[in-house]
Amino acid sequence: MTHPASNDVIGCLQALSGMLTRVKTNYGSFPEMIEHPDWDEARTDMAIRLIKSLREHMEAVEKELDDHVTGKFG
């Protein structure tokens, strides 16, 4: 049986987790990465805005899923 919705979400979350691990492994931290010559300083503001948006979305999704599981399974 296939589950395209869960497969898609899990794949995206794994990719995001992998990217965060890559940053830590390759640069040590985000501040170190943006100081590295590999980083385009012109993209820093966009990265900050995207991270803020992602955080807000993830907090909402976490609450929705937690509320659903708590309501379903007590």
C-alpha positions in Angstrom: 0.0 0.0 0.0 1.3 3.5 -0.9 0.7 6.6 1.2 1.7 9.5 -1.0 0.9 12.2 1.5 3.0 10.8 4.3 5.7 9.8 1.9 5.9 13.3 0.6 6.0 14.9 4.1 8.5 12.5 5.5 10.7 13.0 2.4 10.6 16.8 2.8 11.4 16.6 6.5 14.3 14.2 5.9 15.7 16.6 3.3 15.4 19.5 5.7 17.0 17.5 8.5 19.8 16.5 6.2 20.4 20.1 5.1 20.7 21.1 8.8 23.1 18.3 9.5 25.2 19.3 6.4 25.5 22.9 7.6 26.7 21.7 11.0 29.1 19.2 9.5 30.5 21.4 6.8 30.5 24.8 8.6 29.9 24.2 12.3 26.9 26.6 12.5 24.8 29.0 10.5 26.8 32.0 11.6 30.0 30.3 10.5 28.4 29.4 7.2 27.4 32.9 6.3 30.9 34.1 7.0 32.4 31.5 4.7 33.3 32.4 1.1 30.7 29.9 -0.1 27.9 32.1 1.1 26.4 34.9 -1.0 25.8 37.7 1.5 23.0 39.1 -0.7 20.9 36.0 0.2 21.2 36.4 4.0 18.0 38.4 4.4 16.0 35.9 2.3 17.4 33.0 4.3 16.3 34.7 7.6 12.8 35.4 6.2 12.4 31.8 5.0 13.7 30.4 8.3 11.2 32.5 10.2 8.4 31.5 8.0 9.4 27.8 8.3 9.5 28.1 12.1 6.0 29.6 12.2 4.7 26.9 9.9 6.4 24.1 11.9 5.1 25.3 15.2 1.5 25.4 13.8 1.9 21.9 12.3 3.4 20.5 15.5 0.4 21.9 17.5 -2.1 20.6 15.0 -0.6 17.1 15.0 -0.2 17.0 18.8 -3.8 18.2 19.3 -5.0 15.5 16.8 -3.0 12.7 18.4 -4.0 13.7 21.9 -7.7 13.9 20.9 -7.6 10.6 19.1 -5.5 8.6 21.6 -6.0 10.5 24.8 
